[in-house]
Amino acid sequence: VPSPFDLDFAAADVLFEEAFGVPVEILREGESATPATAEVVMREQAVVPAHDDLEQSHQTRDYLIAVAGYRFGGGPVPPLAGDRIRETINGAVYEFELMRDENRPAAEWADPAGTRWLIRTKKVT
Amino acid sequence: MPNLIIDPADAIAAELNDYTFTPPLEFERTYADWSIALENASTLRGDVVPVQDPECELETRGSLIYRPRYDIVLRKKFAPADLESVAGHNERRVKKTAVDPLVNLLIDVNTRLAARLLANDQDAVWEVPQIVAVVVHKHLKQWHQYTGIIRLTYAISQDLPA
């Protein structure tokens, strides 16, 4: 049974999504793109070692997306590493791929009630 | 004036670029002083990088022997079509059929250089190959990217000034 706090947070999530949400498309190979609303909660540019001194730069972008809004094939589905989020930023279209990081999965519940996914991505186009 | 460390690296890149590998790719000699962005790694690329600490010792009373090492690094970020879902798992993974040709390519690169004098630098004698990684599992798992690494050691003798 959700606690009163959980219900309050769930109600606030809707307001946050309205206020801070951006339109995106969710992409999965073999499925039609799904429009959704996502909150960008973290952006980070990192340079990581590829081998010895050889490096790569990665642009990380984490999103919050409602569990009910992450849909393929007519119903909600769990996010999978390898899915992509397409977002228009300053008029240019970019894609961000769901990827796990060192110790954390590509997606996990963002709240105790499991109403939103915290999704970890890296810029790939 | 010949450069003991850089000339072999250029010769390795030239030697590899003269050959048509499958899948095809371009090799570039770099200093590893720049970082490739993940979004620019979708094209298969090869880097030839001099390792920063070459060995050097007295060979004879009148000559030194240098043993410069070179990392040959292949990288490619896989496309969505190269990934597959696995029942019961919450991650898509790279298809083995997408990775296999790149593993074979790395071995082809190693074989291409094995026990050969470089056409553009006959003074550098191929000595030791080390396949550091036929595939870096962590990159495949986290970034859906292929990374393969060979480290080659050459021997170059240089006379000491009289």
Interface residues (C-beta under 8 A of the other chain):
Chain A: L27 R28 E29 V47 A50 H51 D52 D53 L54 E55 Q56 S57 H58 Q59 P78 P79 L80 A81 G82 D83 R84 E97 M99 R100 D101 E102 P105 A106 A107 K122 K123 V124 T125
Chain B: A32 W34 S35 I36 A37 L38 E39 A41 S42 D47 V49 V51 Q52 D71 V73 R75 K77 P80 A81 L83 S85 N90 E91 R92 R93 V132 A133 V136 H139 K141 Q142 W143 H144 T147 I149
